[in-house]
Amino acid sequence: QESVRKDQISHFVLRLAYCRTEDLRRWLVDHESELLRVRFQELLPAEQHAFLARNGLAMKALTEQEFMQHRDFLYTSVQCYNSGIDANRVRTASGKEGSKMFFKVPFERVAELVRKRH
């Protein structure tokens, strides 16, 4: 796993370089979060579930029916909150595609997860 090792080393070097000010720390966290989001979206659904389980994140993907039932709300939310998800992709997604884009989060975890975004 040489690539994982290099990734970890570069992460810690960047943390050292960007720890001088709050603005630099925030910049690094934002970009590291974006990298994680992109890498997560590139995983197959089974790999996404394995990642969530391995990291103790009790989240399940929406079912196709749940996505279709809430698609308009999800589309509006994605537009309003600049989440990095293409809103038009949400609007036009089938139930099968949409069920891979969103996860159910226990309500009591929402505030914590949102607070950690920035």
C-alpha positions in Angstrom: 0.0 0.0 0.0 2.7 2.5 -1.0 0.1 4.9 -2.4 -1.7 5.0 1.0 1.6 5.7 2.8 2.5 8.5 0.4 -1.0 10.0 0.8 -0.7 9.9 4.6 2.8 11.5 4.5 1.6 14.3 2.2 -1.4 14.9 4.5 0.8 15.4 7.6 3.3 17.6 5.7 0.4 19.8 4.6 -0.9 19.9 8.2 2.5 21.2 9.3 2.7 23.7 6.5 -0.9 25.0 7.0 -1.1 25.1 10.8 0.3 28.7 11.2 -3.0 30.5 11.0 -6.7 29.7 11.3 -7.3 30.8 7.7 -4.7 28.4 6.4 -6.1 25.5 8.6 -9.6 26.2 7.3 -8.3 26.2 3.7 -6.6 22.8 4.3 -9.7 21.3 5.9 -11.9 22.5 3.1 -9.7 21.0 0.4 -9.0 17.8 2.3 -12.8 17.4 2.8 -13.4 18.0 -1.0 -10.7 15.4 -1.8 -12.4 12.9 0.5 -15.8 13.6 -1.0 -14.5 13.1 -4.6 -12.7 9.9 -3.6 -15.8 8.6 -1.8 -18.0 9.2 -4.8 -15.6 7.3 -7.0 -16.0 4.2 -4.9 -18.5 1.5 -5.8 -21.5 1.3 -3.6 -20.2 -1.8 -1.8 -16.9 0.0 -1.2 -18.7 3.0 0.2 -20.6 0.9 2.6 -17.4 -0.9 3.7 -15.7 2.5 4.2 -18.6 3.8 6.4 -18.7 0.6 8.4 -14.9 0.6 8.9 -15.0 4.2 10.2 -18.0 3.6 12.5 -20.4 5.8 10.5 -23.9 4.3 10.9 -25.3 5.5 7.7 -27.3 3.7 5.1 -28.0 4.7 1.5 -31.5 5.9 0.6 -33.6 3.2 -1.1 -34.7 3.9 -4.7 -38.2 4.6 -3.4 -37.0 7.0 -0.7 -35.0 8.9 -3.3 -37.9 9.3 -5.6 -40.2 10.3 -2.8 -37.8 13.1 -1.6 -36.1 14.0 -4.9 -37.6 17.5 -5.2 -36.5 18.4 -1.6 -33.0 16.9 -2.2 -32.7 18.9 -5.4 -33.7 22.1 -3.6 -31.3 21.4 -0.7 -28.4 20.7 -3.0 -29.0 24.0 -4.9 -29.3 26.0 -1.6 -26.3 24.6 0.3 -23.6 24.3 -2.4 -22.9 20.7 -1.3 -20.6 19.9 -4.3 -23.3 17.6 -5.8 -24.6 18.6 -9.3 -28.2 19.7 -8.7 -29.2 18.9 -12.3 -27.9 15.4 -11.8 -30.2 15.0 -8.7 -33.2 16.4 -10.6 -32.8 14.0 -13.5 -31.5 10.9 -11.6 -33.4 7.7 -11.7 -34.2 6.0 -8.3 -31.3 3.7 -8.8 -28.8 6.5 -9.5 -30.2 8.7 -6.8 -30.1 6.1 -4.1 -26.3 6.1 -4.5 -26.0 9.8 -3.9 -27.5 10.2 -0.5 -27.3 8.6 2.9 -29.6 8.6 5.9 -28.0 10.0 9.0 -29.5 9.6 12.5 -31.0 12.9 13.5 -28.9 13.3 16.6 -25.7 13.2 14.5 -26.8 15.9 12.0 -25.7 18.9 14.1 -22.3 17.4 14.8 -21.7 16.5 11.2 -22.7 20.0 9.9 -20.6 21.7 12.6 -17.5 19.7 11.5 -17.9 20.8 7.8 -15.9 23.9 8.3 
